[in-house]
Amino acid sequence: MNRKIVVTSALPYANGPIHIGHLVEYLQTDIWVRFQKANGNQCLYFCADDTHGTPIMIRARAEGIEPEELIKRVHKEHIRDFESFHIEFDNYYSTHSEENKQLSELIFNRLVEKDSIVKGEIEQAYCDGCNMFLPDRFIRGACPKCKAENQYGDSCDTCGATYQPTELIKPACATCGKEPVRKKSIHYFFRLADYHKKLKELMAGGYTGKSVSNKLDEWFSAGLKDWDISRDGPYFGFKIPGEEDKFFYVWLDAPIGYMASCKNYCDKNGLDFEKVWNGEEYELYHFIGKDIMYFHALFWPAMLMGSGFKIAKRLFVHGFLTVNGEKMSKSKGTFIKAETYTKHLDPEYLRYYYASKLTDGVGDIDLSLDDFVAKVNSDLIGKLANLASRSVPMLTGKLDSTLGTIDKEGKELLNQLAAAKEQIINEYENLDYASAIRQIAALADIANKYVEQNQPWSMIKTDAEKTRVVLTAIVNAVKILAIYLKPVLPEFVGKIEKILGVESLSFADVEKVLENKKINEYVRLAERVDKEKVQAMLEESKNESADAKAMADKSAEQKPQVTLDEPLEAECTIDDFKKVDLRVAKVVKAEKVEGADKLLHLELNIGGITKSVFAGIAKAYEPEVLVGKLVICVANLQPRKMKFGLSEGMILAAGPGGKDIFMLGIDSGAKPGQRIH
């Protein structure tokens, strides 16, 4: 009996583009969904943009637009990127939806009725200047653990520590730079500890893998704590029922977005949401990354338990992506956006490579670019595509495009390939794609050995019909391997289906033999990976271009000149001058720029906003004397690509050049982010 399955992936946040690290999860999930469909099961795949919270509000404010405009634009970009990698959602929605609002309120109200929600007084940072409670990301200060400056109010980018905003050293409002005060507020809390026993039973029942379960045991041992599910306004999100200025914390309504996406799909397609999402007829599975285990393994199922909704049958957890053995790096060009990748390389190459690395474990996978090139060229081109290119053109060119029958030797080959079917199905089912890919490559070796033994290119000179028999066996081997690869390479296999003149292939077709039928002309299945294209992709990811380099070199090396005999520049109006936004900035970091003896690279804190600036003051100032100093920065200068990186502003300094350059002094009582009028 065919299964009915509902699958979700974690929701990508709507404040930035999709990159190749994100794609590990969506490709892992898409391959599993495609496998289920190819294996005769009904499988619905739901996802959505995660659209609420402080970072969305901050980015929209920085761009001078409303949050709704930002999330609408990013939604289109995300869909474009997913489609380019052949990721097929049945519905890709948004958490900023009426369905999500209704479901969030429903779950909240049910939890209230169950006494799983309580109110409690907490002390928070409050800015008198902005007249608002400050969400975590609206506060910047020094990390209480490692003392690194200019860190967010909830976590440190330098040492990875997490903490409360009230623990920050020398905290400052990210908007106005004023030091916040502590003020009490009433918040809503979810009583997670009430579900300790049920959650333990859930884990014992196989909700997660063993390594994840071991990690959860640490949290159980430490004791489950009440979870703050509310945030004070201003906040981009859903208001809590009965409140005017309190909102659901983004992590409450984000996973409910899975349900909202499903409900939206059901309403549009005449299906019963209660039956699809909450009934026993459909199996439910979540795919997530290991960084959000706490939310999905504890908070999310506990919320569902308390509100009467079904819990997923299994939580599949994967690791992170490294590139060339290291964390993705913008400076090395290995922090690659999905859009950048598709400009240079076939997305199916990455699908194949990730599949060759993915297992059911939570260990990180590494994208070794040299191995990537070698594996694609050796396996995908040299073994799989080559098998088709050595058989189909000979049939269409010299044997009337017609398959013959299969002899005993050919049947032995096909039986050997078909015998692997159940094992490959099992490997896909259990997320051991790496093992499946290894086995498929080994089967391709067996088929290619059959070609070498029979040498149809020589045989056709003396026995055309015997050659037809051999080629018929090879074409059927191609068909079997294509079925095995279809979840990973839908476009590649789609071309093979057109060549063979068959409908959409599935695992049920493995044992079916194609004989005595016409096939179509051969089309090239894939091209070899050129290392130069990989390098070009890395270079683009570094935001470098020939024009930008030339412009940066000219700007960096140009000496200031004091002259009286040159004509004045075109006049600017007072309105033009008013556009310049001058702000007090604190130098957080200063360093010399390798290859440019006149430039210093500065990292500036402008009231909680960090900007990278290249300044031609290296002859006048040593980097170490600048750290901690206050300077004046043109904060709204359009970013400029330079040879050494992106410069996002300009500091005010003047002088004839060389050592004679002077920065304007700032009163020590000024706060970063204050505007200069």
ABEGO torsion letter per residue (X at the ends): XBBBBBBBBBBBBAABBBBAAAAAAAAAAAAAAAAAAAAGBBBBBBBBBBABEAAAAAAAAAAGBBAAAAAAAAAAAAAAAAAAAGBBBABBBBABBAAAAAAAAAAAAAAAAAGABBBBBBBBBBBAAAGBBBBAAABBBBBAAAGBBGBBAABBAAAGBBBBAAABBGBBBAAAGBBBBBBBBBBBBBBAAAAAAAAAAAAAAGABBAAAAAAAAAAAAAEBBBBBABBBOBBBEBBBBGBAABBBBAAAAAAAAAAAAAAAAAAAAGBBAAAAAABAABBBBBBBBAAAAAAAAAAAAAAAAAAGBBBBABBBBBBBBBBGGBBBBAAAGABBBAAAAAAABBAAAAAAAAAAABBABABBBBBBAAAAAAAAAAAAAAAAAAAAAAAAAAAAAAAGGBBBBBBAAAAAAAAAAAAAAAAAAAAAAAGBAAAAAAAAAAAAAAAAAAAAAAGAAAAAAABAAAAAAAAAAAAAAAAAAAAAAAAABAAAAAAAAAAAGBBBBBAAAAABBBBGBBBBBBBBABBBBBAAAAAAAAAAAAGBBAAAAAAAAAAAABBBBBBAABBBBBBBBAAAAAABBBBBBBBABBBBBBGBAABBBBBBBBGGBBBBBBBBAAAABBAAAABGBBBBBBAABBBBBBAAEBBABBBBBBEAEEABBBBBBBBAABBBGBBBX
